[in-house]
Amino acid sequence: MFSSIGRFCVRRRRLVLAGALLFFVAGIIVGSGVFMHLKESHGSSGTESVRGSDLIDRASRHGPEMVAVVDGPRVGDPAVRQAVLAAAARVAAVRGVTGVVTAYDSPDPMLRAADGRASLIVISTAKTGDMMRTHQEVADVRRVLSGSVPGAAVKVGGELAVMRDSAVTSQSDLFRGELFALPVLLLALLLVFRGLRAALLPILGSLVSVAGALLLLRAVTGITDVSGYAVDVVALFGLALSVDYSLLMVNRFREERAAGHDAAGAVVRSVETAGRTITYSAVTVMASLAGLFAFGDPTFSSLAIGGIATTLIAVLTGLFVIPALLAAWGSKIRPEPAGDSSQGAFGRLARSVQRRPVAVAAVCAVGLVALAVPFLSVNYGSGDPRLLPRSFESRAVADTLLARFPGKQAEPIMVVAQRPAGDPAVRAYAGTIRSWPGVAGVSVEDTRGTGLSVIDVMPAGATQSAAAQDLVRALRADRPGYRTFVTGSAAFLIDFRGQIATRLPWALLLIGLATFVLLFLMTGSVLVPVKALVMNALSLGATFGALVWVFQQGHLSGLLGFEAFGAIEAWVPVVVFVFAFGLSMDYEVFLLSRIKERYDRDGDSDAAVAGGLQRSGRIITSAALLVMIVFLGFALGQNLGIKQMGLALAVAVAVDATVVRCLLVPATMTLLGDKNWWAPGPLRRLHDRYGLREAPDPAGHRVAAACGEGLARPGARPATGIRSGT
């Protein structure tokens, strides 16, 4: 099959490249519209907070609110009053606005700041599922209110504005990350390949993959909710994978050219060998991404769908677009002699580790465990406005409410009951709640005509503070004599964390089982997959520890340009775990394929480890460096959640490609020796029958390794696992 793909790419290269160009243009034109269709999901529909929110949503005549802060002159100034009321009348005429309440036409004292120098305008909007329309409503309201009150700064925030600003930061962070990453990637690739055309190939492949990712996510928005961060995550991952796969393909092509093949023959041989490796790698990555389905969360499901589809696009780009470009430019790309696989820096490093395997393994394992310790004190948040920079209006409004508006400093916790408005039992329960500790205020909403009663409980402190979460638990523990649903931002966070904790074991089981099966089919060993899972756990633990140390505890905040507020986004560890696990398996496949090939040839485990690391070490470290550049580009973003994810993935790749692949793997495989390849008899027979293998070279020789292995010596033991060029 891979030979046929290679020949097709050579013969039909113009057709392949024209199709890739059309796909890229469609992704840019159509796919970029995904940012206008983003919608945050509050979690699984089975949680109490979501069911309560759905009851309110179905019964309410209004959509999310906006809140404008008029800050500056004294609230009692007649001129200010007149200007605010006039501005409110103009806002009421904006399309989609259904109601406007100001501090001057409402008896609610909480609409005035405690210092008397600021007031609120509360703006209700119509219910709609058109996210583009809601974003436009925010822009229209901001335009109307800008400069509407002389001597005052008027800023618009609230739930709707936070949604709009989050979408804006997602889009700008994506472009900012690529604007940083692509030029730096090109420079790094020039250093790796020492040629412009070879360096451009991974960049071109990455652009096609990112455009495809946007196009696919635009399609997914028609199926399920897609959050703002999902776009950046999927596009980022597609960019990273495409760089990996393109690098492997180009490197293999240069090796084949150095071995004497013409450009067309080198393309075919590259697809036969490196193409098989990237395909197997993509399968392992998609298996790890499938673990997101286990959480039963719409956003995680959209990430899984988008991530799997993007991985498919990345591997298809590597199998078709890059070979077609190589066929077109191949004669102008300089070959790269393979060299002696028994020599080199990585071979010397492996032999040094093999002289002290116990000490190296112990130091690395203890060090990674120590780095993971900060994660034991992790504190989560979800959708906090403080994720946005202070320069955004919605963030500024949230900060002002917290500091100057008692009773408005947080979103309320809502107690929903399917009882008629004005029910005496509901009012009695509300009166009881007022005396509870941690309660800043209680009010009963006017819900006439909805068939519901809603009690708004304002917590003391921030929306998702520990006090707010304790209050949610108290409301759920001490319910009245009728059924209630406790919902709101703090309740969403509690339920989301509970959902992750409940479903995480199933996700781990799915990912672990899929990884074990795939690595077993590749190597025929039961110990190698187990070792790989343990190595990944250590690497990810260190990554999570760094995540808490930096973003929750605030270290390096000045260098990275953010303000820590004592929490990390609840979705970040889950997403980092799944995507970093997939990338680590990427590198595991690259390394094990080399080690296994050498072991099958010589039967010497220690020599196989040293030779395998020498032959794959340069590719793994080069790929990791390039991927780190991509991730660090997103760590420069404005949205703190995206910044957390970008830095965590960069740390994960750095730890995996250095400490794990270059030190821990050689040390543990040296300690195990020939036992690395052990499997019980029944499983060995199963592998002999169904294991993944590579067809031999048409001339009867083994496929050359990416760094040049040469020909198989006569009488070598038969292959028992996949072997492909990296």
N, C-alpha and C positions, 0 to 999 in steps of 0.2 A: 504493500500500500504506500509506504513512504517513498519508495523508488518511483512509483507512478506520480506522486505529488511533485517530486523533484523534476521529473521530465516534463510534466505539465507546466510548471513554473518557467522552465527554460523555453519551451515552445510557444507558450501563450503569455509571455511576460507582459506584453502591451495590454492585453485584455485584463490581466490581473491588476496591473497598475491603474488602468482606467477605472475598474470597479472600486479599487481602494480610494481613488480620488473622489468619486461620486459619493462613496460612503462617508468620507471625511467632510465633504461639503454639506451633506444631509445632517450629519451630526452637529456641525456648527450652526446651521440655520435653524433646524427643527429642535435639536437637542438642547440648545441654549435656552429654549423656552421652559425648560424644567423648573427654573428658579421662580417662575410665576405660578407654579402649581404645587408648591411645597406646603405641607400641612403637618403639624406636630401631632403625634398620637400620644394619648395618655396611658396606653397600655392595653392589656387584654380586656375584652368586653366582659369577662367573667369576674373581674375584681369589683369590690364594693364601690370604690371611688368612681370607676367608670360607669357603673350602673346608675349611681346617683347623679352623675353629670349628664348622662343620657336622658334621665327623667326630666331634669331641668331644661335641657336643650329642646326636647320634644314639646314641653309645655310652654316655653317662653316664646314671646313674640319678637324678641330682640336677639341679636348676635353679640359678639364680644364688645366690650366697651373701650373707649379711649378716655384718657384723663389728661387734661391740659393744666399746667401750673402757670399762673400769672404771678410773677415774682418781681418785687421791686418797691413800688409805692405802697403807702398804707391802704389797707382794704377799705377803710371808711371814707376815703377821699371821693367826693361826688363825681369828679371828672373820671376817676378810675371806674366807678360804678357804671357810668354812662357808656364808657368805652367797652367795658366787658359785656354789657347787655347788648350793645350794638354788634360786637363780634360774635356773640352767641347767636344772634338772629341770622347773621350771614352763614355761620356754620350749619344752622338748621336747614338752610337751603341747599346744602351740599348733597349730591346724589348718594343715597344709601344711609344717610343719617335719619334716625327716627325720633330722636329726642335729645334735648340739651338742657342741663341743669347747672346753674351757677350758684355761687355763695350769696347772690343778691335776690334770688327768687326761690330759695329753699331755706327752711328753718334749721337744716342740719348744721350744727356748729362744727362738725368735723370737716366741712369744706373750707374752713379758714385756718391758716397757720397759727400756731401758738404765739408767735411773735407779732401777729397782726400785719405782716408785710407780704403775705402771699395768700392766694385763694385758688380754688380748683374749679374747673369746668368739666363736668362729667358728660360724655357724649355717647349715646346709644346708637347702635347701627342695626340695619336689617339683617336677618339671617340669610346667609348665602353660602353655597359651596364653591363659588368662583373665587379662588385665591387671588387671581389677578385683579379682580374688582376690589377686593378688600385692601390690597396694597395701594391701589389708586385712591381709595377713600382716605387712607392715612395721609398720602401725599397732598390730596386736596385740602384736608382739614389743616395741615401744617401751612400750606400756602395762604389760606384765608386768615389764620391767626398770626402769622408772622408780621410783626410790627403793628398789630391791631390796637395795642394799648400803649400810649405814649409813656416813655420812661420805664416800661416794664419789659422783662424777658419772658416770652411765652413759649413754652416747650410742651410738646405732645408726647405722652407715653401711654401706659396701660397695656392690657393684654394684646390688643390688635396691633399696636405700634411695636411691641416687642417681637411679635411674629414677623412683621414686615422688616424690621431692622436685622433680625437674625437671618432672614433670607438674603438681605443685602450683603451682610458680612460673609455668608457662605459663598456667594458669587464673587465678591471681591477677593476673598481669601484664595479661592481656586485660581483666579487669574494672577494674583500676587505670587502665589506659590509657584506657578508655572513660569512666570516672568523671571523669578529668581533661579529656579531649578534648571530650565532648559539651557541658558547660556553657560552656567557652571558645569552642567552635564557635558555640553559640547567640549568645553575646555578639558575636562577630565578624560573624555573619550579620545581627544587628540593625543593626550599623554599616553593613554593605553595603547592605541593603535598606530600612533605616529603617522596618520594620514587623514586628510579631510573627508574623503568619500566614505571610508570605513567608519569614521566617527559620526557622520551624518545619518547613517542607516538606523541605529537605535533611536535617534531623535525622531526621524520620520515615522518609524513604527510606533513610537509612543504617541505621537500626535493622532495617528489613526485610531489607536486604542482609546485615548481619552475622548475623542469625538464619538466613537461608538458607545462608550460608557454613558455619555450624556444622552444620546439617542435612546438607549435602552431604558434609562431611568425615566425619561419622558414618557415612554410607553408604560412603565410600571405605575406611574402616578394615576393611570386610568384604572388600575386594579386595586391598589391599596394606598394608604397614607405613606408619603415619603417625607422624612424630616429634612431640615436644612443640612444637618451634618452628614446625612447619608450621601448626598451628592459629592461632597468633598472626599469622603472616605472611599467611595467606589472609584471616582476619577483618579484619586491618589494611588490606589492599589493597582488600577489598570496601568498607570504610568510606570509604577515600579516593576510590575511583572513584565511589561513589554520591554523595558530596559534589560532585565535579566535575560529574557528569551532571545532578544535581538543580539545581545552581546555574545551569547553562546553560539548562535548561528554564524555570526560574522567571524568569530574566532576560529570556529571549525573550518569555515571556508578557506581562511588564510592558511590553515594547516594543510588542507588538501591540495591547495595550490603549490605549497612548498614541497609536497610529496610527489609532484609531477603531473597532476591532473590539469587539463585545460579548464577554462572557466565553467563551461557547461558541465563537465564531469565533476568538478569540485562542488557545484551546486547540488547535483544529484546525491553525491556522497554525503554532503552536509545534511541534507534533509533525511537521508537514511539513518544517520547516526545521531547528530544533535537534535534532529527533529523528533526522534523517538524519545530522547531524554526529556525535552520540554513537554512533550505530550504526557509522559508519565508524571512529570512534576505537576502539570496542570490538573491531572486527575486527583493527586493527593491534596492539592490546594482546594479544589472544589469539594472534596470530601470533608475537609475541615470547616469550610464555609457552611456546609449543610447543617453543622451543629447549631447554627443560629435558629433554624426552624424549631428546635426543641423548646425554645423559650415561649413560643406561642404569642409573641408580641408583634403587632403589625409592622412596626418600624424595623425590628430585627429581621422579620421575614422579607421586607423590601430590601434590606441590606444583603440578605442571603441571595435573593433572586438577582439583584444587581451585581453582586460580587461574583457569583457563578457565571452569569452571562458575560461579565467583563473579562473574567479569566479565559473564557472560551474565545472571546475576541482577541485577547492578547496572544493566545497560542495559535489561532488561525493567522494572525498577523505574522507571527514567527515562522509559520509553516508555508505561507503563500507570499505575503507582501515582501518580506525580507529576501527570500530566495529569488523573487522576480527582480528586485532591485540589484541583487548580486549578479544575476544573469545579464542585466543591462550594463552594470558598471564593473563587473568582475575583472575584466582585463586591465583595469586601471587601479585596482586595489593591490597593494603590495603584499606578497606572501609573508608568512611568519614561520621560520624554521622551528621545528618542535624542540630540538635539543635532547639531551640525555635525561630520561626520567629518573635515573638513580641519583642525579646530582641536583643541586639547587638549594635555595634558602629554606624552602618548606620541607624538603627531604631532610636537611640537617636539623631543622627544628623538631621534626618527628623523631629522629634518632636520639636527639637530646632528651626528649620526653620519655622515650622508651628505656633510657638508662635509669630513670627515677620515676616509674609510673605511679607508685603508691603515693609518694610525696606530692607529685603534680596533681593527681586526682583529689587528694585530701585538701590541699590548699585551695584549689579551684572550687570544690564543692562547699567548703566552709566559707569562703569568700562570697559566693553567690547567695548562700543562706543568710549571711550577715547583711548583705545588701537588701534582702527581702524583709528584714525586720520592721522598717517603718510602715509597711503595709498592714501590720497588725493593728495600727491605730487609725485606719482609714475612716473618713467621714464622707458621706455622699450628699450631693445636691442634684437637682434636676430642673433645667430650664430657668435657673435664676437669672434675673436681669443683669446681675453683676458679671455675667459671662461676657457682656458687651463692654467695649471701651467707654470711658467717661465722655468721649466726644459725641456719642450717640444720644439723641434726645430721650429715648425711652429709658436709658440707663440713668441720665441726669434726673428725670422725673422720679424714678424709683428711689434714688438717693435722697431727693428732697422730701418725699413722702416719709421715708424712714426717719429722717432727722427732725422734721418740723411739723408733721401733721399727726398728733396723737389720735389713734383710732383709725388712721389710714396708712399706718406704717407697714402694714402687711395685707396680703390678700386674706379674706375671711375663710374660715373653715365652715362649710355649709352642712347643716343637718337637714336632710330631705325626708319628708313623710308624705305618704299618699293619703292626706287628710285635708278637708276643706280649709280655705283661708279663714283665719279668725277663730279656729277651733280653740276652746278654752284650755284643753289639755296641752296643746302645743305652747300656748302662752305661759302656762304654769311651768312647763319644762324649761322654757327660755329663762324664766325668772330664777329657777334653781341654778342654771348654769352661770348666771351673773356672779354668784358668790364663789365660784370655783377658783382656785389659784391658777395663775397664768392667763387669766381672761382679762383683756383690756376693754371689751365692750361686747354687748349682745343686742341684736335687733331682729325683728321678724319682718320679712319682706312682704310687700303687698302682692299677693299672688292670686287675687280674685279672678275667677274664671278659668284657672288652670287645673283645679283639682288637687293641688299640692300645697303643702306648707313648708316654708324654707326658713330656717333660723341661721342667721349669719353670726358666727362667733369669731371675734377679732382676737388673735393671740397677742400676748405681750412679746415684743421682739419682732424679728424678721419672719418672712413668710414660711421658710422651711427650717427655722431654728429648732434647737432641741426642745424648747418650750412649746412650740407649735406642734411638733410631733408627739410630745407627751400629752398634749391636749386632745389630739386625734385619738390616741389610745384610750384616754379617759372617757371620751364620748362614746366610744365603741364598747367599753367595758360597763358603763353605767347608762344603759338605754332606758327610755320610758316604757310604758306598758304597750306600746304599739311599735310597728316595724319602722326603723329609720335607716337611712343610708348616709354615711359620713363621707363627704367628698371635699374637693378643694386641692390646692397645690401641695400642701403638706401630706394630705391623704394619698394623693397620686404617688408621691415619693415613697411613702411607706409601702404601698401596695406593689410598686415597681420593684423595690428591693426584695420584698417577700417573694414576688414572682421569680426573680432571678435566683434567689436562694433555693426555691423549690425545684426549679427546672434545671439548675446548673448540673446536678449529678447526671441527668439524662443527656445533657449536651456533652459532658465529658465522656460518658460511656460511648455515645455515637462517634465522637471524634476519635477517641482512643481505639475503638474497635475497627473503624475504617482505616486508620493509620496502620494498625497492627497487620490487618489483612493485606494491605497494599505493599507494605515493606516485606512481609513474609513472601508474597508472590514474587517480589523482586529478588530477595536474597536466599530464600529457602531456610531461613533461620528464625527461631522464636526468641532468641536472646537479643539480637540486633534491634528488632522493633521495640522491645521492652526498654532497652538502653536508650533508644531515641526518645521515647516518651519521658523517661526520667530526666534526660538532658534538657529537654524542652521545658519541663516543669521548673528546673533550677533557673534556666535562663529567664523565663517569664516572671518568676518570683522576684528576681533582681530588678527586672523592668518595673514591676508594680511598686517595689520599694522606692525606686528612683522617682516614680510618678508622684507618690505621696510626699516624699522629701522635698521635691521642688515645688509642686503646685498647691499642696495642702499646707505644708509648713512654711512655704514662702522663700526657700533658699533660691538664689539666682534670679529672683523676681526682677531686680533692677536690670540685669544683663538681658533677660528675655522680654522685658517690657510688659509686665502684667502686675496686677494687684491680687495677692492671695486673700481669700475670705474663709479659709478653714475647711474647704470641701473640694472634692473633685466630682466631675459629672458621672452619674451612676452608669451611663452607657459606655463610658470610655474603657474601663477594664475589660468588659465583655468584648467589645469590638477589637481592642488591642490583642486580647488573648487569641481570638479566632484568626485575625489577619496575620499576626506575628507568628502564630503556630503554622499557618500555611506557608509563610516565607521561610521559616526555619526548616520545614520539610522540603522545601525547594532546595536548599543548600545540602540537606541530608542526602537527598537523591543524587545530587552532583558528586558528593564525596563518596558515598557508598558504591556508586556504579564504578568508580575508578578502583576502589579497594577490592571490590568483588571480582572485577576483571583480572586484576593482578593475582589474586589468590587462586582463581580458577586456572590460571596459566602456570603458576609456579608451586602452589601448595604451601607457601611459606607465609604465615599470617603476619609476622612482624615486618617482613619485606613488603608485603602487600599494603600495610598501613602506611609505611614511609613512602612507598612509591605512589600510592593513591593520593596522599596529601600533597606530594610534590606536583603531581599531574593536575590536580584540581584546585590547589590552594590559591594560585594566582587568579584563576577565574572567579572563585568564590569571593576572595577579598576585593577584587575589582568590581564585581557585581554588587557586593555589599556597600562599597564606597559610593557607587553611583546611586543606589537606592537610598542611602543615608542622605545624599544631597537632595533627593526628591522630598524626603520626609522633613528635613530641616527647612526646606522652602515653605512648607505648610506650618512649621512651628513658628514662623515669622508672622502668621496671620493675626487678625484682630480679634476674632472670636476665641475666647479662652478654651472652650471645649475642643475646637480644632487644633489649637496650640498644644493642649495636653496630648491629644492623639498623635500629632506629628512628632513631638519630642519622644514620646513613649515608644513609638515604632522605630525611630532612629536608634534609641538606646537598645531596643530588642535586637535589631539587626547587628549593631556593633558588638554586643555581647556574644551573640550566636556565632558570628563569623570569626571571632578572635578567640575568646576564652573557650567556647564550646567546641567548635570545629577544629581549631589548631592545637588545643591542649587537652581538654577533657576526653574527646573522642579517641585520639591516639593513645592516651593513658589507659582508658578503660578497655579498649580493644587489645592493647598489649597484655594487660592483666588476664584477659579471658583467653587469649591465644586461639588455638583451633576450636575452642568451645564457642567462639563467636558464631560459628556456622552450624551449631547443633540444632537438631529438631527431632522429636519422637518419630519412630518408624512410620506410623500412619500419615503424619503430616509430611514427612519426607517424600513418601510415595505420591501424596497429593500434589506436592510441588513439582515432582518429576513429570506429572501429567499435565498440570495446569499452570505451572510457573511462567512468568513473563521472560521471554528470551529474545535475543536479536539474531536475525538470520546472518549466516557467515558472509564474508566478503565473496563476491562472485568468483574471484580467483582462488578461493579456498582458504584465504587468510582471514584473520580476525579484523574487525573494524579498527582502524587506527584511533588511538585516544586523541583527545583535543590537543593535548600537549605533546603528542607523538609517542606512541608506544612501540611502533615497529611491527614486525610480523610475528605471529605466534610461532613458537618453536615446535618442531615435530614432537609428537607424543605427549603434548600437554593434556591435562585432564579436561574432559568435556565441560562446556559451560553449563551452569545451573541457575543462572539469573540473567536479568537484563544487563546488557552492556551497550553503552552508547557514548558518543563523543561529547565531552563538555569542553 
